[in-house]
Structures are given as structure tokens and as C-alpha cells.
Amino acid sequence: MQFDKDIFISYAHIDDESLIADRKGWITEFHRALEIRLAQLMGVKPVIWRDPALQGNHIFDKEIVDQFSKVAIMISIITPRYVKSDWCLKEVNEFAEVCQQNIGFIVKNKARVFKVIKTPVGQELHPGNIKNILGYEFYGTDPSTNRIKEFSPVFSHTEKGYWEKLDDLANDICVFLEELKAVNSPTPTIPVQKSGDKQVKNIFLSESSYDTKDLRDSLKRELQDYGYNILPYGQLSLVAPVLKDNVGEYMKESQLAIHLVGNNYGIVPEGTEKSIVELQNEIGVANSISNKLSRLIWIPDNLDPTDERQKKFVQKLNAGSKDVITGADMVKGTIEDFKSVVHDKLKAMEVHTEPVIPFETGTAGKMIYLICDILDIDVVAPIQDFLFNNGIEVVLPIFEGDETLIREDHIENLKNCSAVIIFYGNGTELWLRTKMRDFMKISGYGRTRPLAFKGVYLAPPASQAKQRFRTLEAEVINGTEQLPVSELENLLSKL
């Protein structure tokens, strides 16, 4: 069936009263901004309807309910007043009932009501039909006072959050309206493709705990800007059996699943003792086994969970337990490090469709990528010569040319070499740390075989920092005094 109206906004009228005279209320501004953003995304102006004039003496079922059969989706603006209003609760219930009489309240695992949480309200107080779906939170916490601050389109300290959240909502609504058209259309839609030979990929971006939510939203926007379809579209059920079914279906449609792990354990859905974060990872493991789903897991630097449940989950991840890590490459570092891994992974999945050529086993197939700083390009010769004289092909980084090409060459070397040695001479500690992060990201670059070894070569000049240097990520070779021939020969025996 076709809908005359795209969206109905359900709200409590007090929430549209402005605190400042002669200024439009929050709902009015929200309506205007959403209409414009959707028109920009869809190419046509959406039909958005709300009741700016209805009062308590109007006949409810004639003025509103009769229109619900012509409405595609409802936006429910959750506030303390909204959940106390019999009128507002009736709107949600009546809309859900009417939906069941046409194409259904749930379409493609998504409810036809989008929850916009303007002011925090206990979830147990949300309308029953939408209690167990996630919403779009138009508020944040002031870190200095720990007080809740509602996002506003006009106050500078919350303006950025408002527009980012509105853009998230608009993108998700746009996708859902297109899906509803496809459901109603007798002709199947043709899958959208990006320019060239790259097909749009579906990426499952797992719902995260509250402390990583902003990072998730940032990554989501970035991937959407690159043309990827991000699943889920923002609303998952908080009833465990339904959530598991929905996430399983989403992952079957996806080529890559991304999981963000933070300090907090996350929401625990009804009917389980596991958080939504752990459940999605569990379902990801199952899909990696059954459907060869590729996955990336991010753990930030200096993670320090206080919740015992989260501690156990993180310990299992760090230990590489098969029940949590199967099918996944785990990346530790900053979110920017992780974003670069995600993009490199997607690039590898899209471009490198030909089968990977296995590494050669003979001496001629042995290659060591010797990473050094530009300051050491003239002093790296002794170890370079030693390796070459032992039958090893040695590749050094390039330093001149386009930055993008330099980075691509670096990644290709990491993917194709037999082993890596970082030459730590005149480079700074920050430089060394950056290069060592590549050890943690290397699988995400599309490498299919473990490195024979990872080494850090301590070169002159000697320093206190080098004397104290130790790591579990690589083998340390001390060459600050002389070329350590026996240590290098021991490493080469692992090739």
C-alpha cells in the first residue's frame, strides 16, 4: 500500500513551549530541521504531520487516529510529560494497532516508531509498544557537573550534538522509508552500486555501551559518508530472543561486523544476563563460523573496566578465547587507529577479490620489512647488509611522494613480508609507539598469514629510554653497542 504521509510526530505540547519569548519551540524547530535534512537526503520533500493546534476538547479518534492508516512511520518524542500523558500513550498504541492492519508494526526487523528521547525518562515508563527498542538520545552529560544537558539547535555548547543526532535520525529514516517503498512495490528494487566496480557493502556496526556511544556514532557517520549501508538502522529490541533473531538476520546480510569494547558493560536486555555488547559479539562468532563473516573488534588504549562482568569479557578477548574472538581481528589503540584499520580492511575486501597467492617457502620467498625513520636511512646499512648476505630480501619504507601512496606502500609491505623489524635509532618514542601499533593492526590490513616474527632493533644512539625498553608485542634486539650477530641469526632461524 502507499502512504499519503511519511511521518507523524507524536509529542506533548508543553515540550514545544519556548523558554525564550518570540522563539520557536523545540518540537517546531525539530520538525523544520528534519524536514529539510530529509529533503536533502531523499531528493523530494517529505510529508511530515503533527498536531500543532489540537487541544483536549477535540475528538481524538476523528482528528488523529483516522489519519494513522495513511502514515508510514511515527516519531515519538519521549519526555517526562509525554509518558504521563494518556493522550500521547494512546497515540502510540493506536498507531501500532493500525500498523498491524496494513503492512505490520515491524518491517525488516525494525519498528515503525522511531523514539527520540529529548529528556531522560526511565525505560520502564516508556510506552509499552516501544519500551524495548533503542532510541535517539538528544541529550548528553556535562562532564564537569555530571548533569544532563538537552541538545539544542541554538545553544552553542549543545548545538553540535543536536545536529549530529538529527543527521543520524534523518539518515536512518531515509533508509527505512526506502525499504517501505520496496515492500509496497510490486517490482523488486535493484541493489545500489557505487561508482566503478565497487558494490556497496552492508556493515554491521554493533550497538555499544554508553561510554563508547559517541565514538560509534562518529564511525557510523564516516562510513555512511563513504556510501556504506550501516546495520542496524538504530533501533534494536531490548528483549533478548527478539534481539538475537534480529542481529542474526542483520549479520547474514553483512560482509563485515564491527564491535567496539569500552569500560562499561552495557545494557542487559530482558531475558538474559549478558550485555547487548557481549550478545552481539557472541552472535558474530556464530556467523563467522557459519557464514564466514569478517569481524573487527576494537579495544581502546588504557582500558580499565570496573564492572566485574566487563573485566571477565575483556580478559577473554585479550586471552584470545575462541568463544569470543573467532572470525575477528582485534585492534588495540586509539579510535583513529581503528578507523584506519576499518578503511584498509574494507579496501582489501572490495579491491582484492582475486585469491591470495600463498607465501613461497624457499629462501627466495623470504622478505623482511625493515621499518626505520627517515633520520636513520643512512645508518641502517649494517643490519640491511647482514640480512641480505643471509639470503633475505630487505624492503625499506619510502619517504618521498604522495602521502596516500606512501601509506599504501607501507600497508602492502606489512601484508606481504615474512617478518618485520622496527629499527629504533633516531626516531622518537612517539614514532616507535606509532609503528608498534601496526603490529596490532596488521591482520586488519587483510594479511592472511601470521608473521614469522616481529622485532624491535635498538640502534645507536644509546639512551635511558632504550635501556629500559621492553615489550610483549615483539622480540627486542639490542644493537646499541655492536651488531648482535647471534641474536639476529636466532631470529632468522624462525623464517
C-alpha positions in Angstrom: 0.0 0.0 0.0 1.0 3.6 -0.5 1.1 6.2 2.3 -0.1 9.8 1.9 2.1 11.0 4.8 5.7 9.9 5.6 5.9 10.8 9.2 3.7 11.7 12.2 5.4 13.4 15.1 3.8 12.5 18.5 4.7 14.8 21.3 3.5 16.6 24.5 2.5 20.2 23.8 4.4 21.5 26.8 7.6 20.3 25.2 7.1 22.8 22.3 6.8 25.8 24.6 9.9 28.0 24.3 11.7 29.3 27.4 12.5 32.5 25.5 9.8 34.8 24.2 9.3 35.1 20.5 11.4 32.0 19.8 10.0 28.8 18.3 9.7 25.7 20.5 12.0 22.7 20.4 9.4 20.5 18.5 8.7 23.1 15.9 12.5 23.6 15.3 13.0 19.8 15.2 10.1 19.4 12.7 11.6 22.1 10.4 15.2 20.8 10.5 14.2 17.2 10.0 12.0 18.1 7.0 14.9 20.0 5.4 17.5 17.3 6.1 15.3 14.5 4.8 14.5 16.5 1.6 18.3 16.8 1.1 18.8 13.1 1.5 15.7 11.9 -0.4 15.7 14.4 -3.2 12.0 15.2 -2.5 10.3 17.0 0.3 8.8 14.5 2.9 5.3 14.9 4.2 5.6 15.3 7.9 2.5 15.9 10.0 1.8 16.8 13.6 -1.0 18.4 15.5 0.1 21.9 16.4 -3.4 23.1 17.4 -5.3 20.1 18.9 -6.4 20.5 22.5 -8.1 18.2 25.0 -11.6 19.1 23.8 -11.0 17.8 20.3 -12.4 14.4 19.3 -9.3 12.2 19.4 -10.3 9.3 17.2 -11.6 11.6 14.4 -8.7 14.1 14.3 -5.8 11.8 14.6 -6.5 8.0 14.5 -8.3 8.2 11.2 -5.0 9.5 9.7 -2.8 6.7 11.0 -3.5 4.3 8.2 -2.1 6.8 5.8 1.2 7.3 7.8 4.4 5.4 7.1 6.2 6.0 10.4 5.7 7.8 13.7 8.3 9.7 15.7 7.7 9.6 19.4 9.3 12.5 21.4 9.9 10.9 24.8 9.9 13.3 27.8 8.6 13.2 31.4 5.4 14.8 30.3 5.0 12.5 27.3 5.0 9.3 29.4 2.5 10.8 31.8 0.1 11.9 29.0 -2.8 9.5 28.3 -3.2 11.2 25.0 0.4 10.6 23.9 0.3 7.0 25.1 -2.9 6.4 23.2 -1.3 7.8 20.0 1.5 5.2 20.2 -0.9 2.3 21.0 -3.4 3.3 18.3 -0.7 3.7 15.7 0.7 0.3 16.5 -2.7 -1.3 16.2 -3.4 0.4 12.8 0.0 -0.7 11.6 -0.9 -4.3 12.2 -3.9 -3.9 9.9 -1.8 -2.9 6.9 1.9 -3.9 6.4 2.7 -4.6 10.1 4.3 -2.7 13.0 7.7 -4.4 12.4 9.1 -4.3 8.9 12.5 -5.8 8.1 13.2 -6.2 11.9 12.5 -2.5 12.5 9.6 -0.9 14.3 7.7 1.8 12.5 8.0 4.1 15.6 11.3 6.0 16.0 12.0 7.0 19.6 13.5 10.5 20.1 14.5 10.9 23.7 14.5 14.6 24.4 14.7 14.3 28.1 15.8 11.1 30.0 13.0 9.0 31.3 13.2 5.6 33.0 12.8 3.0 30.3 10.2 1.2 32.3 8.0 4.2 31.8 8.2 4.3 28.0 5.0 3.3 26.1 4.7 -0.5 26.1 4.9 -1.0 22.3 8.2 0.8 22.1 9.6 0.2 25.6 12.1 -2.4 24.3 13.6 -0.6 21.4 16.6 1.7 21.5 16.1 5.4 20.8 18.0 8.5 19.6 19.2 10.4 22.7 19.1 14.2 22.2 21.0 14.8 25.4 24.4 14.3 27.0 26.1 14.6 30.3 28.1 17.6 31.3 31.5 16.1 32.5 32.1 19.0 34.9 28.8 18.8 36.8 27.6 15.3 35.8 24.2 16.9 34.9 22.1 16.0 32.0 22.0 18.6 29.2 19.4 18.5 26.5 20.7 19.2 22.9 19.5 22.4 21.4 19.9 23.8 17.9 20.6 27.3 19.2 22.8 26.9 22.3 26.5 26.6 21.3 27.6 24.1 23.9 25.0 21.5 22.8 24.5 22.6 19.2 27.0 20.1 17.7 25.4 17.2 19.5 21.9 18.2 18.3 22.8 18.4 14.6 24.8 15.2 14.7 22.0 13.3 16.3 19.4 14.8 13.9 21.6 13.7 11.0 21.8 10.2 12.3 18.0 10.1 12.7 17.4 11.5 9.2 19.7 9.0 7.5 18.0 6.1 9.3 14.5 7.3 8.5 15.6 7.9 4.8 16.8 4.3 4.5 13.7 2.9 6.3 11.3 4.9 4.0 13.0 3.5 1.0 12.6 0.0 2.5 8.9 0.6 3.0 8.6 1.6 -0.6 10.3 -1.6 -1.7 7.9 -3.6 0.5 5.0 -1.8 -1.2 6.4 -2.0 -4.7 5.4 -4.9 -6.9 8.7 -4.6 -8.7 11.9 -5.6 -6.8 14.4 -2.8 -6.4 17.8 -3.1 -8.0 20.7 -3.1 -5.5 22.5 0.2 -5.4 26.2 0.2 -6.5 28.9 2.7 -6.0 30.8 4.2 -9.0 33.3 1.9 -10.7 33.3 -1.7 -9.8 32.8 -1.3 -6.0 29.5 -2.6 -4.7 28.0 -1.0 -1.6 28.8 -3.3 1.4 26.5 -3.8 4.4 28.4 -3.3 7.6 27.0 -4.4 10.9 28.1 -1.8 13.5 27.3 -3.3 16.9 25.5 -1.3 19.5 27.9 -0.2 22.1 28.0 0.7 25.8 27.3 4.3 26.8 30.9 5.3 27.2 31.7 4.4 23.5 28.4 5.6 22.0 29.8 8.9 20.7 32.7 7.1 19.1 30.3 4.6 17.5 28.2 7.5 16.1 31.3 9.1 14.7 32.4 5.9 12.9 28.9 5.3 11.7 28.7 8.8 10.1 32.1 8.4 8.5 31.2 5.0 6.9 27.8 6.4 5.7 29.7 9.3 4.1 31.7 6.7 2.1 28.4 5.1 0.9 28.2 2.0 3.1 24.9 0.7 4.5 25.2 0.5 8.2 23.2 -2.1 10.1 21.2 -2.0 12.3 19.5 1.3 11.5 19.4 2.5 15.1 16.7 0.5 16.9 17.2 -2.9 18.3 14.8 -4.7 20.6 15.8 -5.0 24.2 14.1 -8.4 24.6 16.9 -11.0 24.3 15.2 -13.6 22.0 14.0 -10.9 19.6 17.4 -9.1 19.6 19.2 -12.3 18.9 17.0 -13.1 15.9 17.3 -9.6 14.5 21.0 -9.3 15.0 21.5 -12.7 13.4 19.5 -11.6 10.3 21.4 -8.3 10.1 24.7 -10.2 10.2 23.7 -12.6 7.5 23.2 -9.5 5.2 26.6 -8.0 6.2 30.1 -8.5 4.8 31.8 -7.1 7.9 30.9 -6.8 11.6 32.5 -4.1 13.8 32.5 -4.4 17.6 33.6 -1.5 20.0 34.5 -2.5 23.5 34.6 0.1 26.3 34.9 0.3 30.1 31.2 -0.2 30.7 29.4 -3.5 30.4 26.4 -2.0 28.6 22.6 -2.6 28.7 21.4 -6.1 29.6 18.3 -6.9 27.6 15.3 -8.6 29.2 15.6 -12.4 29.3 19.4 -12.7 29.6 22.3 -11.9 31.9 24.6 -10.8 29.1 25.0 -7.3 27.9 24.0 -6.2 24.4 27.7 -5.8 23.6 28.6 -9.4 24.6 25.5 -10.8 22.9 26.3 -9.2 19.6 29.8 -10.5 19.8 28.5 -14.0 20.6 26.2 -13.9 17.5 29.2 -12.6 15.5 31.2 -15.6 16.5 28.4 -17.9 15.3 28.1 -16.1 12.0 31.9 -16.2 11.5 31.7 -19.9 11.8 28.6 -20.5 9.7 28.8 -17.6 7.1 32.5 -16.7 7.1 31.6 -13.2 8.4 34.7 -11.0 8.8 34.8 -9.1 12.1 36.9 -6.3 13.7 37.0 -5.7 17.5 38.3 -2.5 18.9 39.7 -2.2 22.4 41.0 1.3 23.4 44.3 2.1 25.0 44.4 2.1 28.8 41.1 0.2 29.1 40.2 -0.1 32.8 36.7 -1.6 33.4 35.3 -1.6 36.9 32.4 -3.9 36.3 33.4 -7.5 37.1 31.3 -8.8 34.1 33.2 -6.5 31.8 36.5 -7.4 33.3 35.8 -11.1 32.5 34.7 -10.3 29.0 37.8 -8.2 28.3 40.1 -10.8 29.8 38.6 -13.4 27.4 39.2 -11.1 24.5 42.8 -10.4 25.5 43.4 -14.2 26.0 42.1 -14.9 22.5 39.4 -17.3 23.7 37.8 -18.9 20.7 34.2 -18.4 22.0 34.7 -14.6 21.8 37.4 -14.0 19.2 36.6 -16.4 16.4 36.5 -14.8 13.0 37.7 -11.4 14.3 40.8 -9.3 14.2 41.3 -7.4 17.4 42.8 -4.0 17.3 44.1 -2.1 20.4 44.8 1.6 20.1 43.1 4.9 19.5 39.8 5.2 17.7 41.6 7.0 14.8 44.0 4.0 14.6 41.0 1.7 14.4 39.2 3.8 11.7 42.3 3.5 9.5 42.2 -0.3 10.0 38.5 -0.4 9.1 39.0 1.5 5.9 42.0 -0.6 5.0 40.0 -3.8 5.7 37.1 -2.6 3.5 39.5 -1.6 0.8 41.1 -5.1 0.9 37.6 -6.7 0.8 36.5 -4.7 -2.2 39.6 -4.5 -4.3 41.4 -7.7 -3.7 38.8 -10.1 -5.0 41.4 -12.4 -6.6 42.7 -15.3 -4.5 45.6 -14.6 -2.2 48.9 -16.1 -3.5 50.5 -18.2 -0.7 53.9 -17.2 0.6 56.8 -19.1 -1.0 58.6 -21.5 1.3 62.1 -21.3 -0.2 64.8 -18.8 0.6 63.9 -16.7 -2.3 60.4 -16.1 -0.8 61.8 -14.6 2.5 61.3 -10.9 2.8 61.8 -8.7 5.9 60.2 -5.3 6.1 62.8 -3.1 7.9 60.9 -0.1 9.2 63.1 2.9 10.0 62.7 6.7 10.5 63.9 9.0 7.7 66.7 10.1 10.1 68.1 6.6 10.1 68.1 5.9 6.4 71.8 6.3 6.2 72.7 4.3 9.3 70.5 1.3 8.8 73.0 -0.2 6.3 74.8 -2.7 8.6 71.7 -4.6 9.5 70.4 -4.3 6.0 73.6 -5.8 4.6 73.6 -8.6 7.3 70.1 -9.6 6.3 70.8 -9.5 2.6 74.0 -11.5 3.0 71.9 -14.2 4.7 69.6 -14.6 1.7 66.9 -12.2 2.9 65.2 -9.7 0.6 65.1 -6.4 2.6 62.5 -3.7 2.0 62.7 -0.3 3.4 59.9 2.3 3.7 59.6 5.1 1.1 59.7 8.7 2.3 59.1 10.8 -0.8 55.9 11.2 -2.8 52.2 11.4 -2.2 51.2 10.7 1.4 48.5 8.3 0.3 50.8 6.3 -1.9 53.4 6.2 0.9 50.8 4.8 3.3 49.6 2.3 0.7 53.1 1.0 0.1 53.6 0.7 3.9 50.4 -1.4 4.2 51.4 -3.6 1.2 54.8 -4.3 2.8 53.1 -5.3 6.1 50.8 -7.6 4.2 53.4 -9.3 2.0 56.5 -9.6 4.2 57.6 -12.7 6.1 58.7 -10.7 9.1 59.0 -7.1 10.4 61.8 -5.4 12.2 61.5 -1.8 13.5 64.8 0.0 13.5 64.7 2.2 16.6 67.6 4.7 16.2 67.0 8.4 16.0 63.2 8.1 15.9 61.2 9.4 18.9 59.4 7.3 21.4 56.1 8.5 19.8 57.3 7.4 16.4 58.2 3.9 17.8 54.8 3.7 19.5 53.0 4.5 16.3 54.9 1.8 14.3 54.3 -0.8 17.0 50.6 -0.2 16.8 50.8 -1.6 13.3 51.7 -4.9 14.8 48.2 -4.9 16.4 46.5 -3.7 13.2 48.3 -6.0 10.8 45.5 -8.6 10.5 43.0 -5.8 9.8 45.0 -4.9 6.7 44.0 -8.1 5.1 47.0 -10.2 5.9 46.2 -13.9 5.8 49.2 -15.5 7.5 51.0 -14.7 10.8 54.4 -13.0 10.7 57.3 -15.3 11.4 58.5 -12.8 14.0 58.1 -9.2 15.0 61.3 -7.4 16.2 62.4 -4.1 17.6 66.1 -3.4 16.9 67.6 -0.9 19.4 70.2 1.1 17.4 72.6 3.9 18.4 72.5 6.4 19.9 72.1 4.7 23.3 69.6 6.3 25.7 67.9 5.6 29.1 64.6 5.0 27.3 66.2 2.3 25.1 67.9 0.7 28.1 64.5 0.4 29.8 62.6 -0.6 26.7 60.6 -3.9 26.9 57.5 -5.2 25.2 55.4 -8.3 24.9 54.4 -7.4 21.3 57.8 -8.1 19.7 61.3 -9.5 20.3 63.9 -6.9 21.3 67.3 -7.0 19.8 69.9 -4.7 21.4 72.3 -3.3 18.9 73.2 -0.1 20.6 76.9 -1.2 21.2 77.5 -3.5 18.2 75.8 -5.7 15.7 74.3 -8.6 17.7 75.0 -11.3 15.2 73.9 -14.3 17.3 70.6 -12.7 18.2 69.8 -11.9 14.6 70.8 -15.4 13.4 68.4 -16.8 16.1 65.6 -14.6 14.7 66.3 -15.6 11.1 66.0 -19.3 12.1 62.3 -18.7 12.6 61.7 -17.8 8.9 
